[in-house]
Amino acid sequence: TNPCPEGRPYNQRLITLSAYHTFKTNFENDKDRYRAIQRIALRSLCLVFVKMGWKKILLAVTLIAGVTAQNEFRVCVPPSFASQCQGLQSLGSPIICDTVESRLDCIMRLNRGDSDFGVFSEEEMVLMAHNQPNDNRVVASIKDILSNGSYAFEAVAVVPASHTGGLEGLRGMKYCHPGLDETEARWSPRVLKTLERAAARTDRCPDMDTNGKTAEEIEVQTLNSFFGAACRPGPWSANSSVDADLKSRFPNLCSLCGSNGDCSKYSIDMGPNIANVDNNNRHIQALECMRSNENNTFAYVAWQHVRTYFNVRNPRIRGSYALLCEDGSLRPLTVEATNSNVSPCSFVRQPWSAVVATTTRASDVSAALKTWWPTGTNPGGVSWQSSLYNNLIGGALSIISFEDSLPGPGNYSQSRNFTAIDASSSCIPARRWCTISTEEHNKCSWVRASAYTLGIEPTISFVCAY
């Protein structure tokens, strides 16, 4: 409708843009008064535009659009939150929701400038660090409020304090692993197998005929030759028939799991229940597997559970063990060490998940988040800020920590280093995909990098048909 009805005298005082936005802020929760003021402002502006001419009208409209765009933010949201997110605008939210099918789509939207920010998991932060280390900016990390440490988790190797020989010294030892279906610490296949790759060189296949063999078979055969015995529970293959076949052929890698013959989990005697220690936790079970098999056994587990095990469950044996570092050196498990949130050394240090914004809008997004969530936690109540926090950040058990320096993904995730995909080694050739357009090639490149970051094998290469 025409906001400038005829017959109104040109004697009204113009409401300036700055005053208009002040009114908007003060009355955003009083929609009737706000809309009335909005109508007055538009009518006054229209009367002035009549005097100014159309060129100046276009300039004014451009200025208004620019101010509005600065105060709005386009955020990537999953389909499950799309309809609710759109409804937040009726509550005064400046958020415009861009529905994406995957976080890869969000990354590409940020790169094109189609969205302003999004939330990414720990592994996705590693992916961005390796694929575009200097693009976009991290405005906040998302941490677990119960373990608000420097890293989301650390993967460490616990060995007898008398261990010698570094990584090669693990050859022939007994090996206790939390399991390939371990989800409690959000470990990807690459994290789960980092120590195996470093010690047994499962990516090099020394002295092995690989013809006609799958990546899974080559990996298990290499581990079986390297370790004296093990408990490596969980599926070794996504194919249940292949999984059962491998476990029947290489039972040595299940021999420390206990009486459960299918190698799906630990069934060892965990002893009495102890307060603040979960005997069903796979990492605690792997550490108990190490202890019960005595001096020639080691475990690959999360640092947080090492602390629980040696500080609460078995403090008297702490001095009998040490951490094995990537360079082959040892770090003793002292009281001081196990009281620290950060391990003396680790094979994996996982960055936290994060809020990432485009470089051009990072400062604006950062300032907005500090206004919406000043304490870094859910503000509660029935508000768009609370709903947005719950659905994007993760609810009451999450807390955000603002990154005032606005680092790039590369600097933020520098704790996770591994060989670039084009320089990596593998026991079997890469699988080739044919791409037929630039757009398809770009998206498939992200899929290739994602699979490699997660540790999915074999790797992927491309044949361009355009």
C-alpha positions as CSV (number, residue, x, y, z in Angstrom):
1,T,0.0,0.0,0.0
2,N,1.0,3.6,-0.5
3,P,2.6,4.8,2.7
4,C,2.2,8.5,1.6
5,P,-1.5,9.2,1.5
6,E,-2.5,12.3,-0.4
7,G,-3.5,15.4,1.4
8,R,-0.9,15.3,4.1
9,P,0.8,18.7,4.5
10,Y,4.5,18.9,4.2
11,N,5.0,20.1,7.8
12,Q,6.0,16.9,9.5
13,R,9.5,16.7,11.0
14,L,11.6,14.0,9.2
15,I,12.5,11.0,11.3
16,T,16.1,10.4,10.5
17,L,17.5,6.9,9.9
18,S,19.4,6.9,13.1
19,A,16.3,7.8,15.1
20,Y,14.4,5.2,13.2
21,H,16.8,2.5,14.2
22,T,16.7,3.7,17.8
23,F,13.0,3.4,17.8
24,K,13.3,-0.1,16.3
25,T,15.6,-1.2,19.1
26,N,13.5,0.3,21.9
27,F,10.2,-1.0,20.6
28,E,11.1,-4.3,19.0
29,N,9.2,-6.2,21.6
30,D,6.1,-3.9,21.2
31,K,5.1,-4.7,17.7
32,D,2.1,-2.4,17.5
33,R,4.0,0.7,18.5
34,Y,7.0,-0.2,16.4
35,R,4.8,-0.7,13.3
36,A,3.1,2.6,13.9
37,I,6.4,4.4,14.1
38,Q,7.5,2.6,11.0
39,R,4.5,3.9,9.1
40,I,5.1,7.4,10.3
41,A,8.8,7.2,9.2
42,L,7.9,5.8,5.8
43,R,5.3,8.5,5.2
44,S,7.6,11.3,6.3
45,L,10.3,9.9,4.1
46,C,8.0,9.6,1.1
47,L,6.9,13.2,1.5
48,V,10.5,14.3,1.5
49,F,11.3,12.1,-1.5
50,V,8.6,14.0,-3.5
51,K,10.6,17.2,-2.9
52,M,14.0,15.5,-3.5
53,G,13.4,13.8,-6.8
54,W,13.9,10.2,-7.9
55,K,17.7,10.1,-8.1
56,K,17.9,11.0,-4.4
57,I,15.1,8.5,-3.7
58,L,17.2,5.7,-5.1
59,L,20.2,6.8,-3.1
60,A,18.1,6.9,0.1
61,V,16.6,3.4,-0.6
62,T,20.1,2.1,-1.2
63,L,21.3,3.5,2.1
64,I,18.3,1.9,3.9
65,A,19.0,-1.4,2.3
66,G,22.6,-1.3,3.3
67,V,21.8,-0.6,6.9
68,T,19.3,-3.4,6.9
69,A,21.8,-5.9,5.4
70,Q,24.4,-5.0,8.0
71,N,21.9,-5.9,10.8
72,E,20.9,-9.2,9.2
73,F,22.8,-12.4,9.2
74,R,22.5,-15.4,6.9
75,V,23.2,-18.7,8.7
76,C,23.4,-22.2,7.4
77,V,20.8,-24.5,9.1
78,P,20.0,-28.2,8.6
79,P,16.6,-29.1,7.2
80,S,15.4,-30.3,10.6
81,F,15.6,-26.7,11.9
82,A,14.6,-24.8,8.8
83,S,10.9,-24.1,9.5
84,Q,11.5,-23.2,13.1
85,C,14.4,-21.0,12.2
86,Q,12.2,-19.1,9.7
87,G,9.7,-18.5,12.4
88,L,12.3,-16.8,14.7
89,Q,12.0,-13.6,12.6
90,S,8.5,-13.1,14.0
91,L,10.2,-12.8,17.4
92,G,12.5,-10.1,16.2
93,S,15.5,-12.3,15.1
94,P,17.9,-10.7,12.6
95,I,18.6,-14.2,11.3
96,I,17.9,-15.3,7.7
97,C,18.0,-19.1,7.5
98,D,19.8,-20.8,4.6
99,T,18.9,-24.5,4.5
100,V,21.7,-26.8,3.5
101,E,21.8,-30.5,3.1
102,S,25.3,-30.9,4.5
103,R,28.1,-28.8,6.1
104,L,30.0,-29.1,2.8
105,D,27.2,-27.1,1.2
106,C,27.6,-24.5,4.0
107,I,31.4,-24.3,3.4
108,M,30.7,-23.6,-0.3
109,R,28.1,-21.0,0.5
110,L,30.5,-19.2,2.8
111,N,33.1,-19.3,0.0
112,R,30.7,-17.7,-2.4
113,G,29.5,-15.2,0.2
114,D,25.9,-16.5,0.0
115,S,25.8,-17.2,3.7
116,D,27.5,-15.2,6.6
117,F,28.2,-18.0,9.1
118,G,27.7,-21.6,10.1
119,V,28.5,-24.1,12.8
120,F,31.0,-26.9,12.1
121,S,32.0,-30.1,13.9
122,E,35.5,-30.9,15.1
123,E,36.4,-33.0,12.0
124,E,34.9,-30.3,9.7
125,M,37.2,-27.8,11.3
126,V,40.1,-30.1,10.5
127,L,38.8,-30.4,6.9
128,M,38.7,-26.7,6.4
129,A,42.2,-26.3,8.0
130,H,43.7,-28.7,5.4
131,N,41.6,-27.6,2.4
132,Q,41.4,-23.8,2.9
133,P,43.5,-22.8,5.9
134,N,43.2,-19.0,5.3
135,D,39.6,-18.7,4.0
136,N,36.9,-17.5,6.4
137,R,37.3,-16.8,10.1
138,V,36.6,-18.6,13.4
139,V,34.5,-16.4,15.6
140,A,33.9,-18.8,18.5
141,S,34.7,-22.3,19.7
142,I,32.0,-24.6,21.0
143,K,33.1,-26.6,24.0
144,D,31.7,-29.1,26.4
145,I,30.8,-27.3,29.6
146,L,31.9,-30.4,31.7
147,S,35.4,-30.6,30.1
148,N,36.2,-27.1,29.1
149,G,39.8,-27.8,28.1
150,S,42.1,-26.7,25.3
151,Y,41.0,-29.6,23.1
152,A,37.9,-31.6,22.4
153,F,40.0,-34.7,23.1
154,E,43.5,-36.1,23.0
155,A,44.4,-39.6,21.9
156,V,47.4,-41.0,23.8
157,A,49.4,-44.2,24.0
158,V,50.0,-45.5,27.5
159,V,52.9,-47.9,27.8
160,P,54.9,-49.5,30.7
161,A,57.3,-47.0,32.2
162,S,60.1,-49.5,31.3
163,H,59.3,-49.4,27.5
164,T,62.1,-48.9,25.1
165,G,62.4,-48.7,21.3
166,G,59.8,-46.0,20.6
167,L,57.1,-46.9,18.1
168,E,59.1,-49.9,16.7
169,G,59.3,-51.2,20.3
170,L,55.6,-51.8,20.2
171,R,56.2,-54.7,17.7
172,G,55.2,-57.9,19.4
173,M,53.4,-56.2,22.3
174,K,49.8,-56.7,23.4
175,Y,47.5,-54.0,22.3
176,C,44.3,-52.7,24.0
177,H,42.0,-50.5,21.9
178,P,38.7,-48.8,22.9
179,G,37.0,-50.1,19.8
180,L,36.3,-49.2,16.2
181,D,32.7,-48.4,17.0
182,E,33.7,-46.0,19.7
183,T,31.5,-42.9,19.6
184,E,31.7,-41.5,23.1
185,A,34.7,-39.2,22.2
186,R,33.6,-38.7,18.5
187,W,36.6,-40.4,17.1
188,S,36.8,-40.7,13.4
189,P,38.4,-43.7,11.6
190,R,41.6,-41.7,11.1
191,V,41.8,-40.9,14.9
192,L,41.0,-44.5,15.8
193,K,43.8,-45.8,13.6
194,T,46.4,-43.1,14.0
195,L,48.7,-45.1,16.3
196,E,48.3,-48.2,14.1
197,R,49.3,-46.3,11.1
198,A,52.3,-44.7,12.9
199,A,53.6,-48.0,14.4
200,A,52.6,-50.8,12.1
201,R,52.7,-48.7,8.9
202,T,49.4,-49.9,7.7
203,D,49.6,-47.4,4.9
204,R,52.8,-48.9,3.5
205,C,52.1,-52.6,3.5
206,P,55.7,-53.8,4.0
207,D,56.5,-57.2,2.5
208,M,52.9,-57.9,1.6
209,D,51.2,-59.1,-1.6
210,T,48.3,-56.7,-2.0
211,N,46.9,-58.2,-5.2
212,G,43.2,-58.9,-5.0
213,K,42.9,-57.8,-1.4
214,T,40.7,-55.0,0.1
215,A,42.0,-52.2,2.2
216,E,40.4,-53.8,5.3
217,E,42.1,-57.2,4.7
218,I,45.5,-55.6,4.2
219,E,45.1,-53.5,7.3
220,V,44.1,-56.4,9.6
221,Q,46.8,-58.7,8.2
222,T,49.4,-56.0,8.8
223,L,48.2,-55.5,12.4
224,N,48.1,-59.2,13.0
225,S,51.8,-59.5,12.0
226,F,52.9,-56.5,14.1
227,F,51.2,-57.1,17.4
228,G,51.6,-60.1,19.6
229,A,47.9,-60.1,20.7
230,A,45.1,-57.5,21.0
231,C,41.6,-56.5,21.7
232,R,40.4,-54.4,18.8
233,P,36.6,-54.6,19.3
234,G,33.9,-53.4,17.0
235,P,33.4,-53.9,13.3
236,W,36.5,-54.2,11.1
237,S,34.3,-53.9,8.0
238,A,31.0,-52.3,7.3
239,N,30.1,-55.5,5.5
240,S,29.1,-58.0,8.2
241,S,30.2,-61.0,6.2
242,V,33.6,-59.6,5.6
243,D,33.9,-58.6,9.2
244,A,33.1,-62.1,10.4
245,D,35.5,-63.6,7.9
246,L,38.4,-61.3,9.0
247,K,37.8,-62.1,12.7
248,S,37.7,-65.8,12.1
249,R,41.0,-65.6,10.2
250,F,42.8,-63.3,12.6
251,P,41.5,-64.2,16.1
252,N,44.8,-63.0,17.7
253,L,43.4,-59.4,17.4
254,C,40.4,-60.4,19.6
255,S,42.2,-62.6,22.1
256,L,42.4,-60.0,24.9
257,C,38.7,-59.0,24.7
258,G,37.6,-61.7,27.2
259,S,35.1,-64.4,27.0
260,N,32.9,-62.7,24.4
261,G,33.9,-64.6,21.3
262,D,32.5,-62.3,18.6
263,C,35.0,-59.5,19.5
264,S,32.2,-56.9,19.6
265,K,33.2,-55.5,23.0
266,Y,35.2,-56.1,26.1
267,S,34.0,-58.8,28.5
268,I,36.9,-58.8,30.9
269,D,36.5,-58.7,34.7
270,M,36.4,-55.0,35.6
271,G,36.4,-55.6,39.4
272,P,34.3,-53.6,41.8
273,N,32.4,-50.5,40.9
274,I,34.2,-47.3,42.0
275,A,32.5,-43.9,42.4
276,N,33.0,-41.5,39.5
277,V,34.4,-44.3,37.3
278,D,32.3,-45.9,34.5
279,N,33.3,-49.5,34.2
280,N,31.3,-49.7,30.9
281,N,33.4,-47.0,29.3
282,R,35.5,-48.5,26.5
283,H,38.6,-46.4,27.3
284,I,38.5,-47.4,31.0
285,Q,38.1,-51.0,29.8
286,A,41.1,-50.7,27.5
287,L,43.2,-49.4,30.3
288,E,42.1,-52.3,32.6
289,C,42.9,-54.7,29.7
290,M,46.4,-53.1,29.8
291,R,46.8,-53.5,33.5
292,S,45.5,-57.1,33.7
293,N,47.8,-58.3,31.0
294,E,50.8,-56.8,32.8
295,N,54.2,-55.5,31.6
296,N,54.1,-56.2,27.8
297,T,50.8,-54.5,27.1
298,F,49.9,-50.9,26.1
299,A,46.6,-49.0,25.4
300,Y,45.6,-46.3,23.0
301,V,42.9,-44.2,24.7
302,A,41.6,-40.7,25.4
303,W,43.6,-38.6,27.8
304,Q,40.6,-37.6,29.9
305,H,40.0,-41.3,30.8
306,V,43.7,-41.8,31.5
307,R,43.3,-39.1,34.1
308,T,40.2,-40.8,35.6
309,Y,41.8,-44.2,35.6
310,F,45.1,-43.2,37.3
311,N,43.7,-40.4,39.6
312,V,40.6,-42.3,40.8
313,R,40.6,-46.0,39.9
314,N,44.2,-47.0,40.2
315,P,46.4,-44.2,41.6
316,R,48.9,-46.6,43.2
317,I,50.1,-47.9,39.8
318,R,50.4,-44.5,38.1
319,G,54.2,-44.6,38.4
320,S,54.4,-47.9,36.5
321,Y,53.2,-46.3,33.3
322,A,54.2,-43.5,30.9
323,L,53.0,-41.9,27.7
324,L,54.7,-42.8,24.4
325,C,55.1,-39.8,22.2
326,E,55.2,-39.7,18.4
327,D,59.0,-39.0,18.4
328,G,59.5,-42.3,20.4
329,S,60.2,-40.6,23.8
330,L,58.4,-41.3,27.0
331,R,56.6,-38.9,29.4
332,P,56.1,-40.3,33.0
333,L,52.6,-40.3,34.4
334,T,53.3,-38.1,37.5
335,V,50.6,-36.7,39.7
336,E,51.2,-33.3,38.2
337,A,50.8,-34.8,34.7
338,T,47.5,-36.5,35.4
339,N,46.1,-33.5,37.1
340,S,46.5,-31.4,33.9
341,N,43.8,-31.1,31.3
342,V,46.4,-31.2,28.6
343,S,48.5,-34.3,28.2
344,P,52.4,-34.2,28.1
345,C,52.2,-35.6,24.5
346,S,49.6,-37.1,22.3
347,F,49.1,-38.7,18.9
348,V,45.9,-36.6,18.2
349,R,44.9,-33.3,19.6
350,Q,41.4,-32.5,18.3
351,P,40.2,-28.9,18.0
352,W,36.8,-28.0,19.2
353,S,33.8,-27.5,16.9
354,A,33.3,-23.8,16.0
355,V,31.3,-21.0,14.6
356,V,32.9,-19.9,11.3
357,A,32.0,-16.7,9.4
358,T,33.1,-15.2,6.1
359,T,36.1,-12.9,6.4
360,T,34.1,-9.8,5.4
361,R,31.4,-10.4,8.1
362,A,33.4,-12.0,10.8
363,S,33.6,-8.9,13.0
364,D,29.9,-8.2,12.7
365,V,29.0,-11.8,13.5
366,S,31.4,-11.9,16.5
367,A,29.8,-8.7,17.9
368,A,26.3,-10.1,17.3
369,L,27.0,-13.4,19.1
370,K,28.4,-11.4,22.1
371,T,25.1,-9.5,22.2
372,W,22.9,-12.6,21.8
373,W,24.9,-14.8,24.2
374,P,27.0,-12.6,26.4
375,T,28.0,-15.3,28.8
376,G,28.6,-17.9,26.1
377,T,25.7,-20.0,27.4
378,N,22.0,-20.4,26.6
379,P,20.2,-17.2,27.8
380,G,17.1,-19.3,28.5
381,G,13.5,-18.2,28.4
382,V,11.2,-18.1,25.5
383,S,13.3,-16.1,23.1
384,W,14.7,-16.4,19.6
385,Q,18.2,-16.2,21.1
386,S,17.6,-19.3,23.3
387,S,16.0,-21.3,20.4
388,L,18.9,-20.4,18.1
389,Y,21.5,-21.4,20.7
390,N,19.7,-24.8,21.4
391,N,19.6,-25.7,17.7
392,L,22.9,-24.3,16.5
393,I,25.3,-24.6,19.5
394,G,23.9,-27.6,21.4
395,G,21.9,-26.8,24.5
396,A,22.7,-26.7,28.2
397,L,25.9,-28.8,28.1
398,S,27.6,-26.6,25.5
399,I,29.4,-23.3,26.0
400,I,31.0,-21.0,23.4
401,S,34.3,-19.3,23.9
402,F,34.8,-16.2,21.7
403,E,37.9,-16.1,19.5
404,D,38.7,-12.4,19.6
405,S,41.6,-12.7,17.2
406,L,39.4,-14.2,14.5
407,P,41.9,-16.9,13.4
408,G,41.7,-18.7,10.1
409,P,40.8,-22.4,10.1
410,G,44.4,-23.3,9.6
411,N,45.6,-21.5,12.8
412,Y,42.6,-22.7,14.8
413,S,43.2,-26.4,14.0
414,Q,46.9,-26.5,13.8
415,S,47.0,-29.1,16.5
416,R,45.8,-31.7,14.0
417,N,48.6,-32.3,11.5
418,F,48.7,-35.1,9.0
419,T,50.1,-35.7,5.5
420,A,48.3,-33.8,2.7
421,I,46.2,-36.0,0.5
422,D,48.4,-35.7,-2.6
423,A,51.5,-36.7,-0.7
424,S,49.9,-39.6,1.2
425,S,50.7,-43.2,0.8
426,S,48.3,-46.1,0.4
427,C,48.4,-49.9,0.0
428,I,46.0,-49.8,-2.9
429,P,45.4,-47.4,-5.8
430,A,43.0,-44.5,-5.5
431,R,39.5,-44.9,-6.9
432,R,38.9,-42.6,-9.8
433,W,35.7,-40.6,-10.2
434,C,34.7,-39.0,-13.5
435,T,33.4,-35.4,-13.3
436,I,31.6,-33.7,-16.1
437,S,31.4,-30.0,-15.0
438,T,33.4,-27.5,-13.0
439,E,30.6,-27.3,-10.4
440,E,30.5,-31.1,-10.0
441,H,34.3,-31.2,-9.8
442,N,34.4,-28.6,-7.1
443,K,31.9,-30.4,-4.9
444,C,33.5,-33.8,-5.5
445,S,36.8,-32.3,-4.5
446,W,35.3,-31.4,-1.1
447,V,33.9,-35.0,-0.8
448,R,37.3,-36.4,-1.6
449,A,39.0,-34.2,1.0
450,S,36.3,-35.1,3.6
451,A,36.7,-38.8,3.1
452,Y,40.5,-38.4,3.4
453,T,40.3,-36.3,6.6
454,L,38.0,-38.9,8.2
455,G,40.5,-41.7,7.2
456,I,38.2,-43.5,4.8
457,E,40.1,-45.7,2.3
458,P,40.8,-46.0,-0.5
459,T,41.4,-42.4,-1.5
460,I,39.6,-40.8,-4.4
461,S,41.1,-39.2,-7.5
462,F,39.4,-37.5,-10.5
463,V,39.2,-37.8,-14.2
464,C,37.8,-34.7,-15.8
465,A,35.5,-35.1,-18.8
466,Y,34.8,-31.5,-19.6
